[in-house]
Amino acid sequence: MKKTFFLLLPFLLVIIPYAKAQNPIVPPGVYIADPEAYVGKDGRLYVFGSLDESSGHWCSHSYDILSTSDLRTWNIETNAFSSKGENDEVPYTNELLFASDWVSKGDSSYLFYGMPSAIFTEGVAVATTSLGPYKNGTPIAGACQIDPAVFIDEDGQGYLYWGQGAPKVARLEPNMRQIDTATITNCLAGSYDDNYFNEGASVRKIGKLYYLIYAYGGRHNKRYQCTSLAYAISKSPMGPFRYKGVIIDNYGSNPLIENNHGSIQKFNGQWYVFYHRPTGGVTQFRKACIEPITIKKDGSIAEVEMTSQGASGPLPANMQIQAEWACQMSGGAYSKDFKSEGLWFGKLANIKNGDTAEYKYIQFKKGFKHVRCKTLGVHGEGQIEVWIGKGGDRKKVAN
């Protein structure tokens, strides 16, 4: 039986310079999730997160750190901090390292880490540079749920956020290793059914307003799929923050999907949202992605869509569009990394009849006549159809 697979290539008429940026921002074989982005003192953008290494559990025992000067070429610092094995800097436990956050204070960089432990959940390590290596992991008493977020206000006072189901906040002591437990409070207004806070707090200050970014469970299968990043606003770092809306939703990027986690950050005059998308047909193997966003004068943030182009403009149709850049898929299709002769590559896998893969956005110019698709191995008869369009206005251009 002949099977038909559809490639949907949204069509743009604008003319833009050649750009190399794309999503995901990590290469095949690398799975960095829960991206927290910051600009360092050197002007580079640093992305801290967790590192998926298995389809059987979330995360791993070490952190890698991404950095870039132009959002096109990314460097990876491997094993910047570890809780087990080589360069173990957490002597009191061998728990996995979940999502992390980072802050600079004085001449030191502080890496706040989370663990799936009822006893040693939150901790902090210190380094002299943004890339580490981070040393002397120390537990933070009183913070007993995952996903730490750290923020230092303009007056020098630090705050630690964490939690699942409802976000907690407490003032950090000047040593950055302890919290004032007397200040612990739920900082988000309303019940779960009002704000759908699941996990993954991240805090920024824009103008006079404080923004709480978090994984939102108010869409799709509520309470079990926090695929959106939402934001809430407050006039105080202690809250109460009030829910305002969704920034991005990664639903549809993989057949199985459970969560999202990310941050917003301004870089070279433009605001971006950083988030992750799962790959491999499982809820793990998540990859960090980026999209530009707009902070309006009233402080609101409009929701943006997932794209293949990421931080750049549309991808030229005459360049080689990698299979793993598909941002939206239907049916059972998913992107998957594989290794061949010692090198990592990406592909589309588990394709069934009628499945689709969508690439946003591709720039076609006049005179474009051919589309060439590369397949791997022999898996029976099939047909690929290529469609272009924008919104509901689509037409088939090749098969």
N, C-alpha and C positions, 0 to 999 in steps of 0.2 A: 504494500500500500504506500503510495506516495504521500509524504507529509509536507505541509507547508509551514514555513517559519517566516514571520514578518519582522523586518527591520523598519522602525519608524524614525525618520530623520527630519525633525522640524526644520523648516526652510526659512532663512532670513535673507533679506535683500541688501542689508547694510554692508558697506565695505569697511573692513578693519585690518589693522596690521597683523602679520603672522604672530601667533602666540603659542607658547608651549605649555602653559599651565593647564591642568586638567584634574578631574576627580577620578579615583581617590588621589590624595597627595602623597601616599606611600606606594612604593613599587610592589610588583608581584612578590609574594613570599614574606611580606612584612605586614603585621596586623596590629596597628596602634589604634586603640579605641579611647573613648572618654576624653577628647582633646580639650585641654586648657591652654589658651594662647596668651602670650605676653610679649611685650617689646622690652628687650634688655637695655642696659645702659650703653651697649655698643650699637644700638639701633637695629639689631637683628630681631627677627620674630622667632620666639621659641614656643614649641608645642609640647606640653607635658601630658601624659596619659597613662593608660595601662597597656599591657602587651598580651594579646591572645596567643596561646600556643597549643590549644587543644579544643576538640569539639566536645569533650566530656565535662569541661568546667570553664568558668570565666577566668580570664587573666592568667598570670604566671607569677614567678618569684623574682622578677626583675623588671626594671623600667628602661625603655629607650627614650631618647629625647630628640625631637625633630627641630631643625633650625633652618632659616632661610634669610636672604637679604632682598629677594625679589619675587617671592611666591612662585617661582618657576623651578629653581634648582634647590633641592632640599638635601641637607646633610643629616645623618643619623648617628647619634652618639649612643653606642650600645652599652648595656649593663651599667648605667649611671648610678644605679642603686639596686641592692639585692637583699632579700630576706632569707636566702638559702643558697648554699653552694658557693661558687666563686665570688669573692668580695662581699660576703655576708656581713651586713652592718646592722642586723637586728638580732642581737644575741639572746633575747628573751623568748623568741618563738620562731617557728618555721612556716607560719601561715602564708597564704598567697597574698600578693599585693594587688589590691583593687584600685579604683580610680584615685588619682592624686591631684594636688594643687601646689602652687608655688608662689613665693613672694620674695622680694628683695628688701632688705632693711640694713642700712649702713653698708658695711663691706661684706656682708654675708648674704647667701642665698639659702632659703629655707624650703625644703620639700616636705609637704604634708601628705602622708599616705594613709590608706584605709585597708583594713583586713577583715575577713569574714570570721571574726572571733567575738564571743560575748565578753571576753576579759580584756584582750589587747586589740581594740578596734581601730583607734586613731593613734597616729604617731607622727613624729617630726624628725628630720635629719638635716644636717647643715653642710654647706660647701662654700668655697671662696669664689666660685664662678657659677654661672647659670647652668653649664653643662656638667657640673660636678667634677669628680665623684662625690656623692653625698655620704657623710659619715655619721656615726654615733646615733643610730635610730633610738628614739626615746618614746615610750608610750605617754599619751595625754590622758590623765585621769579625769573621769567625768564625762567624756565623750564616748558613748557606747553604741553608736550606729555608724554605718559606712558613709563613704563619699564626703571627705572633708573639703571645705572651701575656705580660703583665707582671704582677708581683705584688710588693708591698712589705710585708714582715713588720712586726710590732709593734716590733721593735728597729731599724727603719729600713733594714734590708738589702733591696735589690731583687734580683729574679730575672727572667730572661728565658727563656721556653719557646718552642719552635718544632719543626717537623719533620713528615715524612710517613713512615708505616710504623712509626716509633718516635719518641717525643717526646724532645727534648733539653732540658736546662736548664743554665744557667750563672749565676753571680753577676754582677749588674750593678755596675759601678763607680759611685762617688758622683756622677759627672757625668751619669749616665743615658744616655750616648751610647756607652759601650764595655762589653764584657763581659770577665771574667777567663777567657780561653780555657783556662787550666789546670784550670778547674772544670767544663768541659763533660762531661755524663754523660747516659746514657739513664736517665730517671727512672721508667719504668713497668716493673714486674716482669713477667717471662715473655716468651714469643715472641709474634709476631703472632697465632698460632692460640690463644693463651691470652687475649689482651686485645682483639684486633682493632682496635688503634689505627690509624686512617687518617690523620687530620689534625685541625686545628681545636682546639688546646689552649686551655683557659680555666681559671684557678686562683682559688679562693676559700678562705678560712679560716673555719671554723665551730667555735666553741669551741676545743678543742685539736687539731682535725683539719684537715688540708689536703685539699681536693677538686680533683681534676683532671677537668674536663668535656671530652669530646672526641667527634668524629664516629666512630661505631662501625660496622665493616663485618661484624659477625657474624651478620646476618640477611639473608634474601633472596638476592641474587646476590653472594655473598661476594667481597671484595676490589674489587668494582666498584660497589657501591652502599652507601655509608655513610650510610644514611637515618636512623639512630638517633643520639641523644645519650646516651652512657654516662657513668658516673662511676667514678672510682677514688679510694681514700683512702690517706693516708699521715700519719705523725706528724712528718714533716719536709718542708719545701718542696723539698728536693732529691730526695725519694723515698727508697726505692722506693714508688711508688703501686701499689696492688693493686685490680684490677677488682672492682666490686661489683654492677653491674647497669645496666639501661637506664632512662633518665628519660622519654624520649618518642621516638616513631618517626613520621616524616612520610610513610611509605609509604602510597600510596593517595590522596594529595592532588592527583595529577596523573598523566596517562598515562605520561609520561616523567619519570623522577626519578633523580638520581644521588647527591646529597649532603645533608647537614644540617650545621649549625654554629651554636653558640649559647653560652649562659651561664646561670648562676643568680644571682639577686640578691634581697636582702630590701628591701622598700619598704613603709613605713608598717605595719610589724609582720607582713607576710606575705611568704613566699618565693615566687618565680616562676621558671619556666624560660622563656627566650627562645630561639626557634628560627626557622627559615624554611621556607616552602613554595613550590615552583616553580609558575608559572602559564603560561598561553598554550600549553599542549601541548608545551612544550620544557623542557629542563633548566635554562634560565636564567630571567630575569624573576622572581626569587625575592623573596618578601615576608616581612618580619619578623612574627612572631606571639608570643603570650604565653599561658601557662597557669599557674594557681596550683599549687604543690607543697607537700608536707609533709616536713620534716626530722624524723625520729623521734628519740626519746631515745637510741637506739643508734647514731645517725648515718646510718642508711639512708634512702634516698629511694625511695618507691614510684613505679612507672611510672604516668604519666597519659596520657590520650587527647587527641587533637586535638579542639578544639571550634570552634564559630562564635562563642561568647560571649566567649571570651578571659578577661580578668581579672574580668569582671562575673558576676552571676548569670544565669540563663536569660533569653533575649530574649522580651519579651512578644509573643504571637501577633498582637496587633492593631497592631503597628508594621510599618513597611515593611521586610521582610527582604531585604537586598541579595543579588543572585545570587552575587556574588563571596565571600560569607561561607560558602559550602559548604566543609566541612572534609574530606569524604571523597567520592570519586566512583568509579564503576566504568565499564567499557567505554571508550569514546573521549572521554567528556565531560570538559571542563576549564573553568576560569574564565579569562576573558580581558578585558583592558581595551581600551576603544575610545574614540575622540574624536569628538564631535559638536558642531558649532557652537562650537568652541573650548573645550569642557568635556570632562573625562574621566568615563567611566562604566565599570561592570563588567557582564559578562554570562556566561552559560553558553553554550559553543560546542561544535561537532562532536558533537552529540547523535545517537546511533544508537538503533535499536529495543532496548528493554530496559535502556538505561543508567540509572544512578541518580545522584542528588546528595543528600548527607546534610547536615542542619543540626542541630547540637547546641549548646545545647538550647533548645527553644521551650516557653514556658509557656502552656498553654491553660487558660482559665477556663470556668466554666459559662456556657451561653448562646452559645458560639461556634458559628456556623452556616455561615460561608462562607469559602472560600479563593480569592483572586484572584491569578492569575499573569499577568505582563506579558510579551509576546513582541515580538520585533523583526523587522520585515519579513515577507515571505511566502516560506516554504520548503517548502510542501507540507503534506499532511494529517498530523495527529499527535494524540496524546492524552496528557495528563498525569494521572498518578495520584498522590494524596497519601496517604501512610501515616504513622501515628504508632505509637510503641511504645518499649520499652526492652528492650535485649537481644534475645532471640528472640521476645518477645511483641509482635507487631505486628498492626495491622489497617488496612484501607483505609478512609479517611474521606471521600474526595472524588475525582472524576475529571471 
